[in-house]
Amino acid sequence: MALDVIGAGFGRTGTLSLKLALERIGFGPCYHMMEVFRSPHFAAYWKQAAYGEPVDWDQVFAGYRATVDWPGCSYWRELSAAYPAARVILSVRDPDRWFESTRNTIFSDEMMRRAAEAPPDENRAGMMKKILGDTFGGRFSDRDHAVAVFNDHVAAVKDAIPAERLLVFDVAEGWGPLCSFLGVEVPDEPFPRTNSTEEFGDIFPPLMKE
């Protein structure tokens, strides 16, 4: 099974809702950061990728039809080249609201403290190197810098991926654009809405426990 959908959008752009939506319309299972927490062996692959070592993407995504969120979105260039027939979805939202969401959830002071106090895990540390170190230069708490990185990322994806292969998608748009882009019927049910800032604390702490 090869990837049919590559998510290029950063975390906190509705990626968990997008994962559920893709699975509902037949593009599942969909890989998401949650997979790394549920199955720690995945982190070894991402450590390899973070340090520029060769990665067998077919092995990483064996059994998956799609990927969204980090860590996959950090490798959108590599994945779009490895799977030339796959469609690319760039999930987006207002950059300032994105920053506020991340600072209140995945990159909050509390989450950073818990990560620092967790038992050593060189594989997970390697994965985070790509996200916090390489992507944000270790300056995620600097609003202007983080928002500039977000905007530059969006521009880079738009510039590199041909328009016919790319969907720039805000999950607030619902089923219509997504289903049209992937050539499937719109489900007769509401678009998934999950992992808001308020819900984050109920979803992720159990996954973060060692």
C-alpha positions in Angstrom: 0.0 0.0 0.0 1.4 3.4 -1.0 0.4 6.8 0.4 -2.5 8.4 -1.5 -2.6 11.6 0.6 0.3 13.6 2.1 -0.5 16.2 4.7 1.9 19.2 4.5 0.3 21.4 7.1 1.8 22.0 10.5 0.2 20.5 13.7 -2.6 22.6 15.2 -4.1 23.3 11.8 -7.0 20.9 12.3 -4.9 17.8 11.6 -6.6 15.4 13.9 -10.0 16.4 12.5 -8.5 16.0 9.0 -7.2 12.5 10.0 -10.7 11.4 11.1 -12.2 12.9 7.9 -9.8 11.1 5.6 -10.5 7.8 7.4 -14.2 8.4 7.1 -14.0 8.8 3.3 -11.8 5.8 2.6 -8.3 7.2 3.0 -7.3 5.4 6.1 -5.6 4.4 8.2 -4.1 7.9 8.4 -0.8 8.4 10.2 -0.6 11.2 12.8 1.7 12.2 15.6 -0.6 10.1 17.8 0.8 7.0 16.1 4.3 7.8 17.5 2.9 8.0 21.1 0.9 4.9 20.7 3.7 2.9 19.1 7.1 4.2 20.3 9.0 2.1 17.7 8.0 4.7 15.1 10.3 7.3 16.7 13.4 5.5 15.6 12.4 6.1 11.9 12.0 9.8 12.6 15.3 10.0 14.4 16.9 8.6 11.2 15.1 11.1 9.1 16.0 14.0 11.4 19.7 13.2 11.2 19.7 12.8 7.4 20.0 9.0 7.4 18.3 7.0 4.6 14.7 6.2 5.4 12.5 3.5 3.9 9.2 5.4 3.7 7.3 2.3 2.6 8.4 0.7 5.9 7.4 3.8 7.9 4.0 4.0 6.4 3.3 0.3 5.9 -0.4 -0.2 6.1 -1.3 3.5 5.9 -3.0 5.4 3.1 -2.4 8.9 4.3 -0.3 11.0 6.7 -1.0 14.3 8.4 0.5 16.4 11.2 4.1 16.2 12.5 6.4 14.4 12.1 5.3 13.6 8.5 4.6 17.2 7.5 8.3 18.1 8.1 9.2 15.7 5.2 6.6 16.8 2.7 9.2 17.4 0.0 10.7 13.9 0.5 7.3 12.2 0.6 5.8 14.1 -2.4 8.8 12.9 -4.4 8.7 9.3 -3.0 4.9 9.1 -3.8 4.4 11.1 -7.0 0.8 9.9 -7.5 -0.2 11.1 -4.0 -2.3 14.2 -3.5 -1.0 16.9 -1.1 -3.2 18.6 1.4 -1.9 21.8 3.0 -4.0 22.4 6.1 -4.0 26.1 7.1 -5.5 28.5 9.6 -5.0 32.1 10.7 -1.3 32.3 11.6 -1.8 34.2 14.9 -4.5 31.8 16.0 -2.3 28.9 15.1 0.5 30.3 17.3 -1.9 30.9 20.2 -3.2 27.3 19.9 0.2 25.8 19.9 1.4 27.8 22.9 -1.6 26.6 24.8 -1.2 23.0 23.8 1.7 21.1 22.2 4.3 23.8 22.9 3.0 25.1 26.2 5.4 25.6 29.1 3.8 22.6 30.8 4.2 20.3 27.9 7.9 21.4 27.4 8.4 20.7 31.2 6.9 17.3 31.0 9.0 16.4 27.9 12.2 17.6 29.7 11.3 15.4 32.8 10.4 12.3 30.8 12.8 9.4 30.9 15.5 9.7 28.2 14.5 8.5 24.8 17.0 9.3 22.1 14.7 8.3 19.3 11.9 10.7 20.4 14.6 13.4 21.0 15.8 12.9 17.4 12.2 13.4 16.2 11.7 16.5 18.2 15.1 17.9 16.9 13.4 18.2 13.5 10.3 20.0 14.8 11.7 22.3 17.4 15.3 22.6 16.3 15.4 22.4 12.5 12.0 23.9 11.8 11.8 26.6 14.4 15.5 27.1 15.3 14.7 26.5 18.9 12.8 29.8 19.0 9.3 28.6 19.1 8.2 30.9 22.0 9.2 33.9 19.8 5.8 34.8 18.3 7.1 36.8 15.3 9.7 34.1 14.4 7.2 31.2 14.7 4.6 33.0 12.7 7.1 33.8 10.0 8.2 30.1 9.9 4.5 29.1 9.5 4.0 31.6 6.7 7.2 30.6 4.9 6.2 27.0 5.1 2.8 27.6 3.5 4.4 29.6 0.8 7.1 27.0 0.1 4.5 24.2 -0.3 2.3 26.3 -2.6 5.4 27.1 -4.7 6.7 23.6 -5.0 3.5 21.5 -5.5 1.6 21.9 -8.8 -1.8 23.4 -8.3 -3.6 20.3 -9.7 -1.9 18.1 -7.0 -2.5 20.5 -4.1 -5.4 21.4 -1.8 -4.9 24.3 0.5 -7.5 23.5 3.1 -9.0 25.1 6.2 -11.0 22.4 8.1 -13.7 25.1 8.7 -14.6 24.6 5.1 -15.9 21.2 5.8 -16.4 18.2 3.5 -16.9 20.0 0.2 -13.4 21.0 -0.9 -11.8 17.9 0.5 -14.2 15.4 -1.1 -14.1 17.3 -4.4 -10.3 17.2 -4.4 -10.2 13.5 -3.7 -13.1 12.6 -6.0 -15.4 11.0 -3.4 -18.9 11.7 -2.3 -19.7 14.0 0.6 -20.7 11.9 3.7 -24.2 12.5 5.1 -22.8 13.6 8.5 -21.0 16.5 10.0 -17.3 17.1 9.4 -15.2 15.8 12.4 -14.3 18.5 14.9 -11.9 17.4 17.5 -8.8 18.3 19.5 -9.6 21.9 20.2 -7.5 23.7 22.8 -10.1 22.7 25.4 -10.1 19.1 24.4 -6.3 18.7 24.1 -5.7 18.0 27.8 -8.1 15.0 27.6 -6.6 13.6 24.4 -2.9 13.8 24.7 -1.7 13.3 28.3 -2.5 9.6 28.3 -0.4 9.3 25.1 2.5 11.2 26.6 2.9 8.8 29.6 6.0 6.6 29.6 
